[in-house]
Amino acid sequence: MKYFIFNNQRDGSSYHEFYKGKWDEKTFWKSDSILLHDDYLFDNGFVDAIIDIIPTYDPFGVTEITADEWKKIGNLILTKDEKSQEIYFESNEWLEDVFKKYNCFTILGI
């Protein structure tokens, strides 16, 4: 992957964790989560697309995103910069499998 890493590749804690399903309110840095560094989240239009669809998104908190909301973010991402689109489509590959088992995923902020 170009933008996302797994926990065993993590250096520090400046990552947003994409957690499968609804967060269990206790577990962080799961081995089956993918992580996006804070710099990648904010140096393009990716976070703007998330906020446009989910105005309550909190980069320091917990945000659940349904499959329907994710598709809406994807439609909006097409109007954003190339890097935002790359980040979306990279995470979307992982999320296609997630949505087969779960009705949402959770972004755990830093």
Disulfide bonds with the S-S distance in Angstrom:
none
